[in-house]
Amino acid sequence: MATLIKIRDVSKLYLRGKQKVEVLHHVNLDIAEGDFLALMGPSGSGKTTLLNLIGGLDLPSGGSITVGGQRIDQLGATALARWRASQVGFVFQFYNLMPTLSAQRNVELPLLLTKLSGTERRKRAAIALQLVGLADRATHKPTELSGGQQQRVSIARAIVSDPQLLVCDEPTGDLDRQSAEEVLTLLRALNRDHGKTILMVTHDPKAAEYANSTLELDKGTLVERQLA
Amino acid sequence: MKYLHLVWAALFRRKTRTILTLVSIVAAFLLFGLLDAVRASFEEAGQSANGAQRLQVGSKLSFIQTLPYSLEAQIAQVPGVKDVTFANWFGGAYQDPHNQVFSFAVAPNYLDLYPEIAVSDAEKKAFLATRTGVLVGERLAQKFHWKVGDRIPMQSTIFPDREGSKNWTFDIVGILHSTDKKSGGFFDQMFLLNWKYFDDTTPFNHGQVGWYVTRVTDVNRTDAVAKGIDALSANSDHETRSQTEQAATANWVKQLADIGLIVRSIMGAVFFTLLLLAGNTMMQAVRERTSELAVMKTIGFTDASVLSMVLAESVLLLMLGGVLGLGLASLLVPFVSAGSGGMLNLPTVGASSWALGVGLMVLFGVMVGVVPAMSAMRLNIVDALRR
């Protein structure tokens, strides 16, 4: 498998008051195309920071990040936003759906950034909802859906523009076991059947079992790498 | 346009707050529409084709100073003057001093210079033939249920008769009808009495007139005619100031109050309050959507598109309320005019008022939205998602 993500000597510093805190220390990592990688580690170990850097939500203080041949650490804010729109799908712990929009409209959101017609947008959103098993909930607002259903809507939103990479930050952290398993099964299907590369931050070893490989971070350093 | 449903959904995220803010905006622009109509009404006073042919000649000192009757013959000789007439303020009130009536003691030819006031020949003859005769405006007659043949008491708030009483008695001999809708509000309220009777009866006048009205032969020469008339009294104790009817009305209104300034002051205070209120609404609306805005940026909305959407939201808020308010003002103007009993003849909310109103809506929308829009644009995704 070709390498999709290349991380070289990446560091990330934050300023806390006048103090500099290094959250990531010279991280090097390759992630293959089509991989399903679980990123684990204690709180404050730098998992989410690494995820944010790979997803283009933040820029490294040092080093380089290449995703699909694109040096994303060299992109400006607007170019990075456009890159995210076309290349990455995001799934959050608390779903982060727009409360005033229906499931269908939430899923359509990333497609507003494309040149697709309204009809085509609706069609694609319907397909994405069907894929996550929520075609019959298209007109429901987030408050009318269970946590598991909301997370599946957010997965539909993440895949609707057909990105290569899915970045998931604790996607089952707010769900009961059954809903968590449904979501993880869905992610695994997207990885196996649709070839999506998935990078998932989790605290839950059971969730990590759904991944092909697990990576552990501790105090900003990759400490262990093992095959699942 | 494809973002409109997002903007709309964001605007009505908190329905109660948005509706209350909208009500405030509707009220502000309703007031703007009505007050602008009042201002336009005063600005339009005296502007008519007939009015353009008339010059008002009054005392240079003040409109309450009188002029000698002897000036009439001299004014008539000024080149460019076609007709001259005159009038005095009577200061009448009916039954109660609060029931003020636009009452004037006028020369016999007064109505000849006002073709926009219609009265039958028979009634005109009766007016000239009856010393105590009066002609009253149609609406005024309706207001007090007067009819031709009635003998009515009228109190002058200024002039007593020779016995010292301010209670006068008049005979209604005719009804005045306005043929000009624009100035109809005023003419329909008029009460005209004979100047000769007035001058003979009150010891306070002695051959004085309040002002002269002249009709010019050529409207393009009004300046020259006005100078010619004013030259007659130059360096005398009764210097005159001649001006067009429009200018005279504007000056008269200005001596009562600067309507434009009053309207601007009221609207300034109303709009300032509105800016604070709508600004607060927008600040709150954006603050409580921080994580939603962060998600939008996460999935690829650029800083510029987030800025535009928040600005569009605030402009839409102002436009919705403003258009409703001005629309409501357009509907209410005729009722306000009718309700004033002809005292106010407000023009409809015209294209210029709409253009100014829409301009203000957009301007206020941008002013109200710029700070929250900038903060949304500058939002750091990582920090915002952590909240």
Interface residues (C-beta under 8 A of the other chain):
Chain A: N52 G55 L57 D58 A77 T78 A81 R82 R84 A85 S86 F90 F92 N96 M98 P99 T100 L101 R105 L109 P110 L112 L113 G118 R157
Chain B: K2 Y3 H5 L6 A9 A10 F12 R13 S291 E292 V295 M296 K297 T298 I299 G300 F301 T302 D303 A304 I381 V382 L385
